[in-house]
């Protein structure tokens, strides 16, 4: 294709937009183990960055809620308010980390996010009062939940040519496994050395891992492609495909967070006790790994649109199964949520560069990360409103399913917006 010619074109007369990244990739960069093996260094950096996000993730912070309340003297509602504010800060900060990566390189973005995780974690270990707690949570959520996963994704995007689906599947699988393993280690640490020492140990671990990533990471110049229709070259427009991605990629985090947050609510309706709900939550975390790997394969071999369509259909089915007041439906629904969650993480790491190219991908990837965080923060409201209205859990689940079904026709509006120039 000539310079400036649209990469998106009709393939085989089928009228489908082919992922531009697959067309633009050099011929020796084809899906396969060799491609992944050649870029093992950058994949390790991306995986480590996502792993080191754990101090800012909900599965970690939830283990410290009781000790933080006791140490600060705050009520559960006050702590929840501080946590909600910190989540909003995290969404905002994601866009800034992306801009830093665009302007200063991925290494700079990784260092900023890592320092934030370390400082926020250390502040949590000495917290005293609402203001200190709010500041610590804001820093650790913004840098952990928002900054580190984004830096890991951008490390792979900037350090590895397309196709990247397999690499993203591997790195996101590490994050999924972190969510399954780290809470156990944290619980052991709290029981043996105390919660403050556990936080300090986590900060020290992040410092060591950061040094390792900085040594391994080699910032590279992105493969620059222009975004069609941009009146402001310095800040390309989001346009319709971007809004399709924001909506579709926000669905899985919204639904998964909703059902996890209210797992006991749905579990009681299904006749499950605490042990059964806990086992279902573990299942959700574990099946995210094959979900991420499968999503990487789909992204590399079939493209973004089939991947987004599949995620929306999975997310549509899961809530109704979970709310069916049936044990089998509950367990199957949680398994589907796990697959959708793993697949959605990979889709979010792939779709933005497949849409806009690698130039200024930090900005677009940051916007996407902010959308995911906001979707997750809104999720628990749907079942809560359903319960407050005095209706059955099926009503709230049905509302989430309708939102997911609406994404299917919207996915048809996705198309690549970059050129090969």
C-alpha angles and dihedrals in degrees: 000000000000124000112279094016115131111260092206109087141147113281121213092339091290095119093236125139107236117218104263092216091063092050095043096048116106113260093249090056100078128145110280146098092277092060092051093044093052090058098039092125095061092042089055090051092050092047093048092049091053091045091052091056091079097101088064097043124101094238089063101039092048089067091060099047096099097045091045091052091049094047096045098036090230126146121240091253092052091049090048090052091052090048093050091050090048090053091054090050088051091055091050094045092053090069091051093051088053091052091049089054091051095048104031105020136258093282090061092048091048092050093049092049093045093050089050092052092049095046094044093049092049091048090053089055091060099032119151121173137355098288094051092046093048092050093047093048092047092053097044095043093046094048098035107035094028110026110034100051089046092050090049092052093047091049089061094041093051097038102043132049122227138314093061102155095104092048092049090048091056095046094046090048088059090055090049092050089047088059090053099044108031096063089058092051091046092052090051091049094050091050095048110031101014133254097277094051089046090057092047090049090051091052091051091049091052090051092055093046091049091055089051092051094048090054093048098042121093113187111223133192109260121242095257118219127166124240113237117244097017113152089182110050090188092057115024117206122257095225128175100308089054092054090048089055093046091053098041097042091047093058101074094048090047095051096039093049090047095053094041093048091049097034093125091050092056093036092057090053089052092048094248123144128217093277092053092049091048091051090051091051090052090049090052091055096046099048089053087078097063087039091058094044092048091048090054090054092048092048092052099041106028105020141235100299097059089045093052091045092052093049093051092051092048091049090049093055100043103067094051091050092049092049094046092100087234126118095221092047091048094052095042090047092053090048090052090049089054093052091046092048093052092045093047092054091055092044090053090052093050110031100065095056091042087055104040105016126237098293108105089354088148090067094048094041089050091052089050092050090050090052091052092050093049091048090052092049092052096047100084091054094070098062090038092056090046091053093045090053090056095239128132121275088250090072094059091042090050091053091054091047091052090053089051094047089052088061093063097073090038090060087066086068092063117106136149115268102191133097131215095243 
